[in-house]
Amino acid sequence: VFGLGNKTYEHYNEVAKYVDKRMEELGATRVFELGLGDDDANIEEDFITWKDRFWPAVCEFFGIESTGEDVSVRQYKLTEHEEVNHDRVYTGEVARLHSLKNQRPPFDAKNPFLAKIKVNRELHKSGDRSCMHIEFDIEGSKMRYETGDHVAVYPQNNKALVNRLGELLGVNLDTVFTLTNTDEESSKKHPFPCPCSYRTALTYYIDIACNPRTHIIKELIDYTKDPKDQEHLKLMSSTSTEGKQLFSKWVTQDNRNIVHILEDLPTCRPALDHLCELLPRLQPRYYSISSSPKVYPNTVHVTAVLVEYETPTGRTNKGVATTWLAAKKPKDDTEPPVVPIFIRRSQF
Ligand SMILES: Cc1cc2nc3c(=O)[nH]c(=O)nc-3n(C[C@H](O)[C@H](O)[C@H](O)COP(=O)(O)OP(=O)(O)OC[C@H]3O[C@@H](n4cnc5c(N)ncnc54)[C@H](O)[C@@H]3O)c2cc1C
């Protein structure tokens, strides 16, 4: 049993501890000790460290000989479409095809409402920080909100970052493709709505601005030509103390995203479809609603701080959602900008 928890919660990994204990009480034979992952620190590192000892224990228990090789297996099969019926191609929908064009309630996480931005103004009078007051129009959506609820926004990745990734990998981003699960019985046929273009996948579906996790760093090794760069990636994806320290410095503290990694390792050129499989899904961002439903039943107001900072490698990292929202300013003579949103009830 390996539990996924967070030490900041009172009942840290309670279910994993309970399942482990009960199985033992009911007579199960222990093959390996309970593992606990702490998302407040580095949950992936916890898992990898545990897994490195788990498999040898399993092999010994069942009398299996390990080949010692780490074989990476692709979960999804790539199809690039030459003939495309554009009406069947996803263009950023969360789930249902054309759901952003043909809006139908009820609106929720799978079916966000395209809200017009009525107001987007700066709250700071001076200084270099930016804090936006944004008003979303929810009239006609049948969405209601209560004090304390959150509004979730589906952002888009920065166009320049998307183009840079395509340029670094020499890929035509308008190619339409599908990733299909090789496990036919899996309930998850595709990692995100397919078919879509690489541009759509990189803009709407994949988090290209995050610091890649160690398992992604590991997958990059086979795509790297320079032996020195290969060693660098190998060390960072290893579970040695030196490797963990290097990963923490080079990826986390230096705040490198996948584009920065490819820029700094010029012989590392992974297949874009493999990156699309490996990188996490781009997540909606939540904002505390700062308006009262009694006063503003048809608008949702939020206060959002613009994220922008310099990294130790001299780059400027821009927050995905806040940078995207900052550019969405309504103008008198044009249609207001729209943003896919849904409301999440407060848990408190
Ligand atoms: C329930 C809930 C309510 C929230 N309410 C609000 C709200 O009312 N207003 C609001 O502004 N936000 C709120 N947030 C946060 C919001 O959801 C986003 O996380 C935030 O706007 C940043 O999103 P982004 O996409 O712009 O930045 P991202 O692209 O997600 O980047 C943010 C990440 O950048 C890194 N980072 C940021 N600054 C630095 C720095 N100086 N140095 C190094 N790394 C840095 C951090 O890793 C951070 O996690 C809320 C979050 C939750 C979960």
The ligand as a Tripos MOL2 file, in Angstrom:
@<TRIPOS>MOLECULE
LIG
   53    58     1     0     0
SMALL
NO_CHARGES

@<TRIPOS>ATOM
      1 C1         -9.5870   27.8600   -3.7100 C.3       1 LIG1
      2 C2         -8.6480   28.8680   -4.3210 C.ar      1 LIG1
      3 C3         -8.9720   30.2120   -4.3380 C.ar      1 LIG1
      4 C4         -8.1040   31.1440   -4.9140 C.ar      1 LIG1
      5 N1         -8.4450   32.4600   -4.9240 N.ar      1 LIG1
      6 C5         -7.6320   33.3680   -5.5000 C.ar      1 LIG1
      7 C6         -7.9940   34.7570   -5.5380 C.ar      1 LIG1
      8 O1         -9.0540   35.1640   -5.0600 O.2       1 LIG1
      9 N2         -7.1350   35.6240   -6.1360 N.ar      1 LIG1
     10 C7         -5.9330   35.2060   -6.6820 C.ar      1 LIG1
     11 O2         -5.1930   36.0490   -7.2140 O.2       1 LIG1
     12 N3         -5.5780   33.8990   -6.6590 N.ar      1 LIG1
     13 C8         -6.3980   32.9680   -6.0980 C.ar      1 LIG1
     14 N4         -6.0370   31.6430   -6.0980 N.ar      1 LIG1
     15 C9         -4.8280   31.2360   -6.8290 C.3       1 LIG1
     16 C10        -5.1750   31.0600   -8.3120 C.3       1 LIG1
     17 O3         -6.0130   29.9180   -8.4730 O.3       1 LIG1
     18 C11        -3.9400   30.8210   -9.2060 C.3       1 LIG1
     19 O4         -3.1520   29.8150   -8.6470 O.3       1 LIG1
     20 C12        -3.1050   32.0820   -9.3860 C.3       1 LIG1
     21 O5         -3.8720   33.0920  -10.0010 O.3       1 LIG1
     22 C13        -1.8920   31.7990  -10.2800 C.3       1 LIG1
     23 O6         -2.3270   31.2500  -11.4740 O.3       1 LIG1
     24 P1         -1.5320   31.4690  -12.8250 P.3       1 LIG1
     25 O7         -2.0430   30.4750  -13.8110 O.co2     1 LIG1
     26 O8         -1.5240   32.9100  -13.2180 O.co2     1 LIG1
     27 O9         -0.0400   31.1170  -12.4100 O.3       1 LIG1
     28 P2          0.7240   29.7280  -12.6930 P.3       1 LIG1
     29 O10         1.1250   29.6450  -14.1030 O.co2     1 LIG1
     30 O11        -0.0810   28.6280  -12.1250 O.co2     1 LIG1
     31 O12         1.9990   29.9820  -11.8260 O.3       1 LIG1
     32 C14         1.8970   30.0110  -10.4190 C.3       1 LIG1
     33 C15         3.0990   29.3000   -9.8680 C.3       1 LIG1
     34 O13         4.2520   30.0750  -10.1720 O.3       1 LIG1
     35 C16         5.1870   29.9490   -9.1480 C.3       1 LIG1
     36 N5          5.5420   31.2930   -8.6650 N.ar      1 LIG1
     37 C17         4.7240   32.3440   -8.5030 C.ar      1 LIG1
     38 N6          5.4150   33.4130   -8.0720 N.ar      1 LIG1
     39 C18         6.6990   33.0090   -7.9620 C.ar      1 LIG1
     40 C19         7.9090   33.6440   -7.5570 C.ar      1 LIG1
     41 N7          7.9340   34.9240   -7.1850 N.pl3     1 LIG1
     42 N8          9.0330   32.9120   -7.5760 N.ar      1 LIG1
     43 C20         9.0270   31.6200   -7.9590 C.ar      1 LIG1
     44 N9          7.9130   30.9720   -8.3460 N.ar      1 LIG1
     45 C21         6.7800   31.6560   -8.3380 C.ar      1 LIG1
     46 C22         4.5670   29.1170   -8.0560 C.3       1 LIG1
     47 O14         5.0230   27.8010   -8.2070 O.3       1 LIG1
     48 C23         3.1000   29.1710   -8.3610 C.3       1 LIG1
     49 O15         2.4420   28.0060   -7.9600 O.3       1 LIG1
     50 C24        -6.8820   30.7170   -5.4950 C.ar      1 LIG1
     51 C25        -6.5590   29.3550   -5.4800 C.ar      1 LIG1
     52 C26        -7.4180   28.4480   -4.9010 C.ar      1 LIG1
     53 C27        -7.0340   26.9960   -4.8920 C.3       1 LIG1
@<TRIPOS>BOND
     1     1     2 1
     2     2     3 ar
     3     2    52 ar
     4     3     4 ar
     5     4     5 ar
     6     4    50 ar
     7     5     6 ar
     8     6     7 ar
     9     6    13 1
    10     7     8 2
    11     7     9 ar
    12     9    10 ar
    13    10    11 2
    14    10    12 ar
    15    12    13 ar
    16    13    14 ar
    17    14    15 1
    18    14    50 ar
    19    15    16 1
    20    16    17 1
    21    16    18 1
    22    18    19 1
    23    18    20 1
    24    20    21 1
    25    20    22 1
    26    22    23 1
    27    23    24 1
    28    24    25 2
    29    24    26 1
    30    24    27 1
    31    27    28 1
    32    28    29 2
    33    28    30 1
    34    28    31 1
    35    31    32 1
    36    32    33 1
    37    33    34 1
    38    33    48 1
    39    34    35 1
    40    35    36 1
    41    35    46 1
    42    36    37 ar
    43    36    45 ar
    44    37    38 ar
    45    38    39 ar
    46    39    40 ar
    47    39    45 ar
    48    40    41 1
    49    40    42 ar
    50    42    43 ar
    51    43    44 ar
    52    44    45 ar
    53    46    47 1
    54    46    48 1
    55    48    49 1
    56    50    51 ar
    57    51    52 ar
    58    52    53 1
@<TRIPOS>SUBSTRUCTURE
     1 LIG1         1 GROUP 0 **** ****
